[in-house]
Amino acid sequence: MIELKASRIKKILIIRLRFIGDVIISTPVIEALKKAYPDVEISYLAEEMPLEMLKNNPNIKELLINKKSKWTDLFETVCMIRRRKYDAVIDVFGNPRSALITLLSGARYRIGWEIRGRGICYNRHIVRKDIIDPEDRSDCIEAYEDVLRLFGIAVSDKKTEIFLDTEEQLFARNYAISLGLNFEKPVIGLQPGSRRGPTMTWPKEKYAELAGKLIEAGYQVMLFGGPKDKPLVKDIYERLDHKAFIVEGLQIRQDIALMKLCNCFITNNHGPLHMAIAVETPTIGIFRPDETFTWFPYKDKRYRVIDKQGICKYCVRDACLDPKCMAEITVQRVFNTAVELIEQKKEKN
């Protein structure tokens, strides 16, 4: 393994090709690197949609789009990277494509995890702290912080961030007004969908019941969802006799700007959870218990996770025969937590 000398590094490329939540989770590491080495230029390579999470980030010099459609795009990506002459490439994705891009990058330091035989693509391995000490478990942000130790940085501040500009925030406010929202009453955002399937998703009936309870208590409810969530959102909307507000047809950063306007945001374990937290909206994540430690690394009291304690034998799988752990989370428990967060936000204001 080559010895890493941080003083030699002037340009860094970070690779995390896909998944919105994971890209957001990497932002504390970007900030920590820039804070420790302010003269270093940091670029980021990802697919187009995850890269939206990093627009306007003052710690990043350049955002590079990785096309995901064909392996023939790999040649174009590698040429783009080699032209920029990076001193270090840090692969925090570790799939075959990102490992190969790192290997062919031309960088003096090629950094990544030694997993699934891909360690051969790197000349400096990220050492996971839970391998050093199996009792020292890592959540998703701490896993990225393993990179920082290579640069002599102990930890990050663990604060994720999405930087919205004035135009985006003005758009969100005007859009909310066009929907008919009254800013004198608290607004709660619900995102009932999830690409991760039913075992990771609180039942739609519970979301509908929660929304009805919130509306009855005098709160305003905005229903969020991607293109694939349209039937689900419409179903819940109709169960509420059209008393909620539907957010649809917007670009993803416009959605995020609307999340920032919410007094509380409630969703499952997927990308929108991390979006809302990254713009400091009080947020509730409804989780399967085996996912909580790893994927809810947030310690601030504005952010809460709700799960059913106890892991069953099916929790090691992405799908199970009977996801009772999600179904048994009560509407009242989520409602009470939402009210608590809203009151907490009022006190701070």
Sequence and secondary structure as in RCSB ss.txt:
>XXXX:A:sequence
MIELKASRIKKILIIRLRFIGDVIISTPVIEALKKAYPDVEISYLAEEMPLEMLKNNPNIKELLINKKSKWTDLF
ETVCMIRRRKYDAVIDVFGNPRSALITLLSGARYRIGWEIRGRGICYNRHIVRKDIIDPEDRSDCIEAYEDVLRL
FGIAVSDKKTEIFLDTEEQLFARNYAISLGLNFEKPVIGLQPGSRRGPTMTWPKEKYAELAGKLIEAGYQVMLFG
GPKDKPLVKDIYERLDHKAFIVEGLQIRQDIALMKLCNCFITNNHGPLHMAIAVETPTIGIFRPDETFTWFPYKD
KRYRVIDKQGICKYCVRDACLDPKCMAEITVQRVFNTAVELIEQKKEKN
>XXXX:A:secstr
     GGG  EEEEE  S HHHHHHTHHHHHHHHHH TT EEEEEE HHHHGGGTT TT SEEEE   S TTHHH
HHHHHHHHH  SEEEESS SHHHHHHHHTS  SEEEEE  TTGGGG SEEE  HHHH TTS   HHHHHHHHHHH
TT             HHHHHHHHHHHHHHT  TTS EEEEE   TT GGGS  HHHHHHHHHHHHHTT EEEE  
 GGGHHHHHHHHHHTTT SEE  S  HHHHHHHHHH SEEEEESSHHHHHHHHTT  EEEE  HHHHHHH    S
TTEEEE  S   GGGGSSS S  HHHHTS HHHHHHHHHHHHHHHHHH 
